[in-house]
Amino acid sequence: MAAKSSNPKPGNLIQTIERVSLILDMVGQHPQGTTIKDLSGGLGLPKGTIHRILSSLSYFGYVRQDPETKSYSLGLKLMELGALLGSQLDLRKVAEPVLRDLVENTGEAAHMVILDRNEIVYIDKIEARQTTGGLVMSSRVGARNPAHSCAVGKVLLSHLSDEAMESLIREKGLSPRTANTITDPRLLKSHLEAVRRQGYAIDEEENERGIRCLAAPIFDGRGRPVAAISVSGPAVRVTKKIIQDVFKKEVMKAAAEISRRLGFKGRIENGSERV
């Protein structure tokens, strides 16, 4: 029987997802391949059920079938996902010293996010020594936010295709977080075009009242925008002048350095990649 997670089983667990997980676990225990018959016997599931699930997993690349033996092994899609996870873990390690220098140079909190399922996810946050003047930023590692309402999200959205943006708007909508949030699709698209050209985005209290920030993208060795970093602080302290005179230079310099450490070989002009 496949190994089970040590986490408590949720009451709303979807049966098909549970079966997929068990099948993948058991297939993974047989590097030379395993058959539908063996999977059925090991998991106590009907052969027809096993076959339907394997057919779907095979279509998406999560398992592969040997054309001669008809046995199943893990597919390359899992390797691809593992590589993505590894790159995200490496990203934090690579970026942390640069983010600490960024906090030291600006005196404000630094964040790093990735885009996942049309939302941003905070994967690192380094607090500033000075207080936020009574304001408490909602950002924390692991938290999610709409991408359209914050600087880090807008930076990453600016690199999406038109089709991907349309899909995001249909799926997530453009709900207002504050009175300053851009909620009109045409205005947002125009704004994102400017963001991509200039290579950075500013959050003018669009995600949280009283918080202003500036963000820039991070590119990997293949020139892909894999993350974004930002510096944020109370708007009473982080003025528009400081944003332009200090934050823009420091954040874009830090983003370029992290990109370089990730293997990006191109030049970054105004924060945008040039290969």
Solvent accessible surface area in square Angstrom, and as a share of the most:
residue,aa,sasa,rsa
1,M,141,0.63
2,A,3,0.03
3,A,75,0.58
4,K,157,0.66
5,S,83,0.54
6,S,118,0.76
7,N,113,0.58
8,P,124,0.78
9,K,141,0.60
10,P,68,0.43
11,G,92,0.89
12,N,129,0.66
13,L,66,0.33
14,I,113,0.57
15,Q,111,0.49
16,T,77,0.45
17,I,100,0.51
18,E,53,0.24
19,R,60,0.22
20,V,32,0.18
21,S,54,0.35
22,L,34,0.17
23,I,0,0.00
24,L,36,0.18
25,D,58,0.30
26,M,18,0.08
27,V,1,0.01
28,G,34,0.32
29,Q,93,0.41
30,H,71,0.32
31,P,111,0.70
32,Q,167,0.74
33,G,18,0.17
34,T,4,0.02
35,T,50,0.29
36,I,38,0.19
37,K,143,0.61
38,D,75,0.39
39,L,0,0.00
40,S,17,0.11
41,G,65,0.62
42,G,25,0.24
43,L,16,0.08
44,G,66,0.64
45,L,24,0.12
46,P,83,0.52
47,K,117,0.50
48,G,38,0.36
49,T,14,0.08
50,I,0,0.00
51,H,92,0.41
52,R,155,0.56
53,I,18,0.09
54,L,0,0.00
55,S,51,0.33
56,S,60,0.39
57,L,17,0.08
58,S,45,0.29
59,Y,174,0.66
60,F,127,0.53
61,G,27,0.26
62,Y,57,0.22
63,V,3,0.02
64,R,139,0.51
65,Q,76,0.34
66,D,59,0.31
67,P,109,0.69
68,E,155,0.70
69,T,90,0.52
70,K,119,0.50
71,S,14,0.09
72,Y,11,0.04
73,S,19,0.12
74,L,67,0.33
75,G,7,0.06
76,L,123,0.61
77,K,64,0.27
78,L,54,0.27
79,M,138,0.62
80,E,89,0.40
81,L,75,0.37
82,G,42,0.41
83,A,64,0.50
84,L,75,0.37
85,L,104,0.51
86,G,28,0.26
87,S,59,0.38
88,Q,63,0.28
89,L,111,0.55
90,D,82,0.42
91,L,6,0.03
92,R,98,0.36
93,K,164,0.69
94,V,38,0.22
95,A,0,0.00
96,E,66,0.30
97,P,64,0.40
98,V,10,0.06
99,L,0,0.00
100,R,129,0.47
101,D,86,0.45
102,L,2,0.01
103,V,15,0.08
104,E,115,0.52
105,N,80,0.41
106,T,21,0.12
107,G,23,0.23
108,E,7,0.03
109,A,3,0.02
110,A,0,0.00
111,H,5,0.02
112,M,0,0.00
113,V,0,0.00
114,I,18,0.09
115,L,53,0.26
116,D,46,0.24
117,R,176,0.64
118,N,35,0.18
119,E,41,0.18
120,I,0,0.00
121,V,20,0.12
122,Y,13,0.05
123,I,20,0.10
124,D,12,0.06
125,K,36,0.15
126,I,16,0.08
127,E,108,0.49
128,A,21,0.16
129,R,221,0.81
130,Q,75,0.33
131,T,104,0.60
132,T,35,0.20
133,G,62,0.60
134,G,75,0.72
135,L,64,0.32
136,V,134,0.77
137,M,19,0.08
138,S,64,0.41
139,S,8,0.05
140,R,155,0.57
141,V,71,0.41
142,G,47,0.46
143,A,15,0.12
144,R,86,0.31
145,N,11,0.06
146,P,36,0.23
147,A,2,0.02
148,H,6,0.03
149,S,0,0.00
150,C,4,0.03
151,A,0,0.00
152,V,4,0.02
153,G,0,0.00
154,K,0,0.00
155,V,1,0.01
156,L,7,0.04
157,L,1,0.01
158,S,11,0.07
159,H,29,0.13
160,L,53,0.26
161,S,61,0.40
162,D,113,0.59
163,E,131,0.59
164,A,37,0.28
165,M,10,0.04
166,E,67,0.30
167,S,45,0.29
168,L,3,0.02
169,I,28,0.14
170,R,181,0.66
171,E,105,0.47
172,K,86,0.37
173,G,27,0.26
174,L,19,0.09
175,S,62,0.40
176,P,96,0.61
177,R,102,0.37
178,T,18,0.11
179,A,99,0.77
180,N,79,0.41
181,T,13,0.08
182,I,34,0.17
183,T,60,0.35
184,D,50,0.26
185,P,58,0.36
186,R,194,0.71
187,L,115,0.57
188,L,0,0.00
189,K,67,0.28
190,S,65,0.42
191,H,58,0.26
192,L,8,0.04
193,E,106,0.47
194,A,33,0.26
195,V,3,0.02
196,R,98,0.36
197,R,161,0.59
198,Q,61,0.27
199,G,4,0.03
200,Y,24,0.09
201,A,0,0.00
202,I,32,0.16
203,D,4,0.02
204,E,52,0.23
205,E,42,0.19
206,E,10,0.05
207,N,11,0.06
208,E,38,0.17
209,R,184,0.67
210,G,18,0.17
211,I,11,0.05
212,R,24,0.09
213,C,9,0.05
214,L,0,0.00
215,A,0,0.00
216,A,1,0.00
217,P,4,0.03
218,I,0,0.00
219,F,0,0.00
220,D,17,0.09
221,G,41,0.40
222,R,188,0.69
223,G,15,0.15
224,R,103,0.38
225,P,47,0.30
226,V,48,0.28
227,A,0,0.00
228,A,0,0.00
229,I,0,0.00
230,S,2,0.02
231,V,0,0.00
232,S,6,0.04
233,G,1,0.01
234,P,1,0.01
235,A,14,0.11
236,V,136,0.78
237,R,68,0.25
238,V,1,0.00
239,T,54,0.31
240,K,124,0.53
241,K,146,0.62
242,I,62,0.32
243,I,2,0.01
244,Q,79,0.35
245,D,81,0.42
246,V,57,0.32
247,F,2,0.01
248,K,61,0.26
249,K,134,0.57
250,E,27,0.12
251,V,0,0.00
252,M,34,0.15
253,K,110,0.46
254,A,7,0.05
255,A,3,0.02
256,A,36,0.28
257,E,47,0.21
258,I,0,0.00
259,S,0,0.00
260,R,146,0.53
261,R,110,0.40
262,L,44,0.22
263,G,27,0.26
264,F,12,0.05
265,K,184,0.78
266,G,20,0.20
267,R,158,0.58
268,I,45,0.23
269,E,64,0.29
270,N,102,0.52
271,G,5,0.04
272,S,5,0.03
273,E,35,0.16
274,R,101,0.37
275,V,161,0.93
